[in-house]
Amino acid sequence: MIAIRLNRFLLFLMVLVCCCLSNYSATGQSFAIYDSMPQLESRIENAKDTTLVINFWATWCKPCIEELPCFEELRERYNGQNVLVILVSLDFKSQLEKKFIPFLKEKQFKSEVVLFADQDANTWIPKISQEWDGAIPATVIIKGQQRKFNLGKFANYTELETFVRPFLADVSVLKDSSQYPCLTGK
């Protein structure tokens, strides 16, 4: 009797795991969901000496969507140089299946993606930057104890890179800029 129940339980677990894995792979894009500021803070602390470029955006924000390719280019250009781009979506968790996952599936970002679902914005926004009023897009660069904040859309890749460059150790290893449409305007 116990063996039958155990077998049924194990079968249930296997089906559950398979369903979860198929949903995960069906999105074509991995992402994390952080329900609270301590989760995001922990992610930031774990970065240690990495230069973090954290962009706050949402699928419903047109200027946010327009500048996302520039962040992807930044990630590619500084790959291997201790720079990490984290795209933090402020979309609602209730829109996960309907809007967020289809958007990620379409865009196929290579940068780390987080859905930040902490609704207590009055608490966490000032922790990101005292200058921030909560409008998006917004970007913060963090390296150790250094921070720099930008509110609004970057007009182009060059503007984003100029914002990030003071935090980078070695910019001499840049790849050929003709490969990057955000930079070249193609």
QUIWO-V748736 format. One record per backbone hydrogen bond with DSSP energy under -1.0 kcal/mol. CO is the residue of the C=O (numbers start at 1). NH is the residue of the N-H. Records with the same first field share a line. If there is no record, write none. Layout:
BEGIN
CO->NH, NH
END
This chain:
BEGIN
1->5
2->6
3->7
4->8
5->9
6->10
7->11
8->12
9->13
10->14
11->15
12->16
13->17
14->18
15->19
16->20
17->21
18->22
19->23
20->24
21->25
22->26
23->27
32->115
34->117
36->40
37->41
38->42
39->43
40->44
41->45
42->46
44->47
45->48
47->50
51->84
52->142
53->86
54->140
55->88
56->138
57->90
58->61
61->65
62->66
63->67
64->68
67->70, 71
68->72
69->73
70->74
71->75
72->76
73->77
74->78
76->79
78->81
82->51
84->53
85->112
86->55
87->114
88->57
89->116
92->95
93->96
95->99, 100
96->101
99->103
100->104
101->105
102->106
103->107
104->108
112->87
113->32
114->89
115->34
119->121
120->123, 124
121->125
124->128
125->129
129->132
137->152
138->56
139->150
140->54
141->148
142->52
143->146
146->143
148->141
150->139
156->160
157->161
158->162
159->163
160->164
161->165
164->167
165->168
176->179
177->180
180->184
181->185
END
